[in-house]
Amino acid sequence: MKRMLFTPGPTEIPTEVLASQSRPIMHHRTDEYRSIFREQTRLLQEFLATTQPVLTLTASGSGAMEAALVNILSPGDEIIAVEGGKFGERWGKIAEAYGLTVHRVTVAYGRVATPEEVESAIAAHPKAKALFLTHSETSTGALFPVHEMAKVARAKGLLTIADTVTSYGVYDLRFDTSDLDGVVWGSQKGMMIPPGLGYVCYGPRAWAAAEKARLPKFYFNLTKARASLEKGDTPFTPAISLVIAAHAAASMQAAEGRENVFARHERNAEATRAAVRSLGLPLFAEVPTNAVTAIAVPAGVDGGAVVKTMEHRYGVKIAGGQGSLKGKIFRLGHIGHYDAGDILRLVGAFESALSDHGHRVEPGTAVRTAQESLRRATAPAGVA
Ligand SMILES: *Cc1c(COP(=O)(O)O)cnc(C)c1O
């Protein structure tokens, strides 16, 4: 059976990227590799709208999170972490693993915190040095107002680091004109390549903090990574084939044009949400991200069975809930390499599997709604 991933990581990989993986291995201490690595880095900077170095780490996204945290803090430091899902909670866990004191702004799963709540937390914990955020909370499908939160934190002298793992490639982050001091992401989401690379980009304030930071680090020493990058190198053996994949994928995104990439994600997400609503199902997130659509499992339907049927009967792999949300939500991923036809396949399979498991709707409802949404969004001038 032909299968497609509609999971919020890993995501579908374009044929052009797969083809880039079929050549013999190249050595990394060569001019040929260095030029690919440099060009990859330049394309990522362009996408992030930054002149700051983008550091490529051989690690998943969580490794990039750990690196971004340990390089700006010292033993005894306090931080504020905003939590409304599994990924937001990860920041606090990493900080505690290094013995730091964590003050949490916690909201219920599916909800988003506000800049005012962040402001109160900063007032209550004046010793906190940094704020850690999640932009697109993949576990609940919620989009947090990280730019507004970062603005509040900067005004109070805190650094802000955001997990943009599922917003990189989906939203225009405009790093250099934002109040964010650091962003991290991974390879298997909006970058359209397999898992295995983590990325960190720091702004000038985070680099200044890195000079004084004393938490232990060896593999994830970002100051060393930055010095190597200046020579087109990495301190350790890079995941050569993944960097080649990243170069191929970033070239595709550059050819499509960054604005077009973000607009396509918006269109696909909007069509998916419209289709879900037409099935009479509520969205789980109060403010939904364009990366993943989370949906509450309707009463009387076995959520796990729907996910399995979608995969095995319809060839469409989606995700269920994680942790305490297991069996309670569906997550339809549309991050990266998806077009209008893919979205129709996704919502068609979703509707069919729901019908198979007792949530009966008039056949074609979801597809028709998504089709209308996509047709309206892409109508050429003069076409009704
Ligand atoms: C996928 C993801 C991560 C990173 O997870 P890894 O499994 O370490 O790649 C972190 N944050 C968010 C929001 C994610 O979606």
The ligand as an SDF file (V2000), in Angstrom:
LIG
                    3D

 15 15  0  0  0  0  0  0  0  0999 V2000
    9.4140   17.5310   17.4710 C   0  0  0  0  0  0  0  0  0  0  0  0
    9.4970   18.6140   18.4700 C   0  0  0  0  0  0  0  0  0  0  0  0
   10.6240   18.7800   19.3020 C   0  0  0  0  0  0  0  0  0  0  0  0
   11.8700   17.9520   19.2200 C   0  0  0  0  0  0  0  0  0  0  0  0
   11.6980   16.6470   19.4230 O   0  0  0  0  0  0  0  0  0  0  0  0
   12.8470   15.6150   19.0060 P   0  0  0  0  0  0  0  0  0  0  0  0
   12.1340   14.3350   19.1170 O   0  0  0  0  0  0  0  0  0  0  0  0
   13.9450   15.7820   19.9430 O   0  0  0  0  0  0  0  0  0  0  0  0
   13.2410   15.9860   17.5910 O   0  0  0  0  0  0  0  0  0  0  0  0
   10.6470   19.8410   20.1780 C   0  0  0  0  0  0  0  0  0  0  0  0
    9.6440   20.7000   20.2490 N   0  0  0  0  0  0  0  0  0  0  0  0
    8.5610   20.6130   19.4650 C   0  0  0  0  0  0  0  0  0  0  0  0
    7.4930   21.6570   19.5860 C   0  0  0  0  0  0  0  0  0  0  0  0
    8.4530   19.5580   18.5480 C   0  0  0  0  0  0  0  0  0  0  0  0
    7.3820   19.4730   17.7580 O   0  0  0  0  0  0  0  0  0  0  0  0
  1  2  1  0
  2  3  1  0
  2 14  2  0
  3  4  1  0
  3 10  2  0
  4  5  1  0
  5  6  1  0
  6  7  2  0
  6  8  1  0
  6  9  1  0
 10 11  1  0
 11 12  2  0
 12 13  1  0
 12 14  1  0
 14 15  1  0
M  END
$$$$
